[in-house]
């Protein structure tokens, strides 16, 4: 009699699984599987308590589900790329947990191998993942995996897509463009942001931006004023809004039928690296990026880089003579008027970005310059062009061949 229930345990354990469980002490040794049953995976008896320090995680958690991926990402030393490789190679968390060390060496970095083989790490990862899932539900945030059919198609085509998206509100997948720019716009920047965004939003194009003060705020607001659709991509968890001064704007976006989106889980803060990674999601969701105003050096240039590396279209307004000398406009002028070869030096481009600028854009500017309202209809025509298929990262060997 145990917990008032008599349980007869029958074990059918393959030699490899037996060795892993008993000698490496990694998964539960308690089962309700009878001899003769055909089990692809041994299933734990849920009512049996943790004994002998054995791990009691549920082995049937799908490794490509939000729960499974959150667990993998919570393992110390396991980053996004390793988590993705594990999820592709193994269908369930139990399969990863029961894998022998030799099967993991080609996937898991040596610094993380001990972690993946440790009971304590898995139990802590499961606890952390469940906390994120529970907190997300309490904040009306749903999580989708890159392997989910609902995951935005355009985002799967970039070289380094997120494994998970955290979403509040309604995220649509079609007709989205990114609109970004400086946090300290001039009169010119504010005017063009409002005019271009209004024109695009009124023609049923959704506006994706980062909810930052300055141009981002102007673009979100212009979309709302046009009764359009807008998405804010945040660099922090969706339990808070950054910057806090835009909390009201975030609420208005949700009330209008838009969405808040984040790659980071509940509780994450908007660290500098998260802000940069957020920029790749903004451009990745979109068929094109509009940079309304930026200097040569600025956060918007990260979005420019991601846009071009993702082979998406880039648009910038050309300042009139009155505003041409403004420091905050020098970045958009360079993008529309300088060749990629010159920009590579101006922007101190490196690696795959340098390769792209010196090849694809060697003799031409990477951005299409919008000189006024007379160009708006042509911009709509360009937005209708097909987005390139899946993009592989630029081959390092090709870079060396070109520059050595």
N, C-alpha and C positions, 0 to 999 in steps of 0.2 A: 504494500500500500504506500503510495507516494502522493502527497497533496490530495489524498482521498481517492486517487485513481490508480488502479493496478495497471502497470505498463509492462508488456513483454517486449524486450528488445531483440530484434533479429538484425544481424549485420551482414551486409554484402559490400565488401570493401575491396577495391582493386589494390594490387600490390603497391602501385605508385602512390595512391591516396593514403593507404595504410602507413607507408614510410613517412609521408609528409606530415600526417596528423600526429603520429606517435613520436617520431624522432625530432621533428621540428616544432611540435606542440602548437599547431597553428589554427586548427578549426575544431568545432565541437565534436566529441566522440559519442554523442547521444543521438540516436536515430529511431524513427518509427517505421523504417523500411523493412518489410519481411523478405526473407530469402526467396528468390524466385521472381520477385518483382523486377521489371526492367526499368532501371533508373539511369538516366544519363548523368545525373548528379545526385549525390546523397543529400537527403533533406533532413534538417535538424528537427528534433521534437521540441516544439515551442514551449511546452510547459516545464521542461527540465531546467533546473537552475545552473548557474555557472559554477563549475567545480574544478578543482585542480588547476585553477588559473587558465582554463581554456577559453578561447575566443568564442563568443556566442552571437556574432553577427549573422544576419540572414544571408545565406549564400545565393539565394534566388534573386537578389536585387540585380536588375539589368544594368550592366556597366555603362550603357549608352543613355540611360534615363537620367533625369535631373538628379535624383537621389544618388545614383551610382557615380556620376561625374563629380558631384559635390564631395563625395567620399574620396575619390581619387585626388582631387585638387586639395583636399585637406591633409593628405599625407605629406609629412615634411620631406622636402627635396623633390617632390613630384610637381612639375609645372604643367602648363597647358599642353605642350607638345607631347610630353610623356604620357599624360592622362589620355590624350587622344589615341596614341598608339596602343595603349593597353585596352581601351574601349573597342578599338577595331579588331584587335587580336583575340580578345576574350569576351564572350557574350554576357557573362555574369560576374559579379564580385566574387562569388565562390570559386569560379574557375581561376581567377587571378590569384586568390588566396591559396589555392591548392597547387598552383604551378610550382614546379621545382626550380631551383635557382638557375640551372643552366638554360631554362626556357625564358627566363626574365632578363638575362644579361644583355641580350641584343636590343632590348627595349628600354630598360630602366638604367639610368646613370648609376655608376658605382656608388656615388654618395647617397643614393636613395634606396639602394638594394636592401640594405639592412632594415630600413623602415618598412618596405613592402612585405618583408618576411616576418615582421613583428606583430604579435597579437595586440599589444598595447596600442600600437599606432592605428590599427584597424578599428579598434573599439572607440578610440578618441575621434577618429575620422567619421565614424558612423554617428557618434553623438553630435559632432559639429554639424554634420549634414542635416540631421533631423532638426536641430535648432534653427538652421536657416530655412528649412521647409516650413516649420511651424510659424516662425516669425513672418515669413513671406505671406502665408495664408492670413495671418492676423492683420497685415497691412494691405490686403487685397492685391497682392503681387503674385503673378503666375510666372513660372519658370519653364522655358522650353529649351530643349537640347538641339544642338546642331543636326542631330540625326532624326529629329522630329519633322514630319511633313509640313508642319506649320511654320518652321523656321524660314525667315525671309530668303527667297531664292537668290536675290542679288548679293546678299551677304555671304552665301556659300561660295560665291565665285571669286572672292578676293584671296590673295595668297595666304593670309593668316586669319581665318574667321574665328570668332569667339566660339567656345564650346557651349556656352549657356547665355541666354538672354533673359533678363528679369524685366517683366513688362507690367505696367499699370495702365489700364485703359485699353483702347482699341488700336492695335498696330496694323495698318494696311500694308500690302506688299507692292502695290502698283503706283506708278506715277509719283515718285518721290524725288526731290532735288534737295541738296544741302545748300544752306545759305549761312555764311559765316563771315567774320571780320573782327576788326580791332575792338578792344574794350573801351577805347577812348576815341570815338569817331569825331570827325569834323562835321560841319554843316553839310558838306558834300556827301560824306559817308552815310549820314542819316537819311538824306533825301533820296539817294539812289537805292538804299536798302528798302525804304518804304515803297518807292515807285515800282521797282523790279519785282519785289515780293508780291505786291498787290496785283500786278499784271499776271503773274504766274499762278497765284492762288485762285484768282477769278476764273482761270481756265482749268480748274480741277487738278492742278498739280499740288501735291502735299509738300510742305516746307519742313525740312529737317534741320535743326540747329541745336546748340549746346546749352541754352538757357543762361549763358553768361550775360553780364551787364554789357551795354554797348550795342554793337551790331546784332548779336544774337537776339537780344531783347526786342530790338526794333523789328526784326524779321518775324519773330513769333507774334508780336503784336499786330503787325501789318496783315499777317495771315488771318488772325482772329477777326480783325476789323473788316476783312473781305469775306467773312463767313466761310473761310477756307479751313483746310485740315493741316494740322501741324504736330510735329513730334519733337520732343526734347530728349536728347541723349545726354545722360548724366554720367559723371566720372565717379560717383559715390553710390552707395546702396540707396534703394528707393524708400527707406524709412525716414529719409530727410531730404531736404532740397538745398543744393549749393549753387549759387549763393542764397543765403536765407532771405535776402531782400526780394527774391523772385518767387517766394512761396505762393503769393497771390496769383502770379502769372501761371505757375504750374497748375494751380487749382482750376484756373480758367481754361487751360489747355485740356484738362480732363473733362471739364463740364461741357466743352464744345464737341466732344467725341474724339479728341486726339489721344496721344499716349505719352507716357514717360518711359524711357527705356534705359537700361544699364547693363553693362557686362559684369559689373561688380555686385556681389551679394549684399543682402541686408546687413547693415552695420559697417560696411566699408567706407572709408573716408576718401575725399577727393585729393589724393596725393598727386604730385607732379606727374609721375609716370602714368597714373590712371587717367589724367587729363589728356595726355598724348595718345594713349590707347583709345580713349573715347573718340578722338578725332578720326581714327581709321574706321570706326563703326558708323560715324556720321556719313562719311563718303561712301562706305560700303553698302549702306542701305539705299543709296541714291544713284540715279543714272548720270548725274552731273553735279558739279559743285559751283556755286556762285560765291566768289570772294568779293564782298562789297567794298572793303577798304582794308589795307594793311601796309605796314612798313616792310622794308627788306627783312628785318628781324622781327618776328612776332609769332605768337602761338598759331595764328591762321596758316603759317607756312608749313606746319605739320600736316594740316588738312590738305594743303596743296600737294605735298609730297605723296601722301596716301592716295589722293585722287588720281594722280598720274601713274603711280605704280599699280593701281587697280584698273588702269586703262579706261577711266571715266572721263567725260568731257569737263573742261574747265572754262568758266566764263568770268570776266572781270569788266566792270564799267571803266571807261576811259575818262579821266577828269578833263574838264574844259580848262582853257588857259587860266582862268581865274583861280582854280584850285590845283593846278598842275605842280606847283612848287611845294605843296604841303608834305611834310615828312611822312604823314600817315598814308599818303597815296603812292609812295615810291615803289612799294612792293607790287601793286597791281599794274603800275606802268611798266615795270620790268617784265612781268609775266606776259604782258600783251605785246611788248615791242622788242624784247631781246631774244635772240636765239637760245636754244637749249645749251649750246656750247658755252656761250657767254654767261648764261645763268648758273651753270655749274660752278664757275669761279665766283660769281657774285654771292651765291648762296652757300659756298663751301660744301657742295654736295659730296656725298661719299657712297661707296659700295654700289648697290643696285640702282640707287637714284642717280648717281653720277653716270653710270652706264646708260641709263635710259635717256638722260638729257643729251648725252654725247652721241647717241645713235638715232633714236626715234625723232628727237627734236633738234638734231644737230644744226639744221639750217633754218629753223622756223620757231616762232614763239609757241610755247605750250598752251597758252590761253587764247580764247576768242575774245576780242575786245568789243564791248558794247558801247557805241558812241552816242547813242540816244534812243528815243522811242521808235525811231524809224528802223532800228535793228530788232525790235522785240519779236516781230512775226517770224523773222529768220531764225531767231533763237528757238522758238517753238518747233520749227521744222527740224533743227538739229537735235532737239531733245527727243524727237520721235525716232531717231536712229537706233538700231538694235545694239544692246550692250554686249561686249565681247564675252565669249564663253569662259569657262574656268581658266584661271590664270595661275601658272606655276611660277614660283620665285625665279628671278633671273639667275641663270647658271653662273656660278663663280668662275668656272673655267673660261667662259666666254668673256667675262670681264678681264681676266688676266691676259687673254689672247689679244684683246684690243689695246690694253694700256701698257704692255710690257714688250 
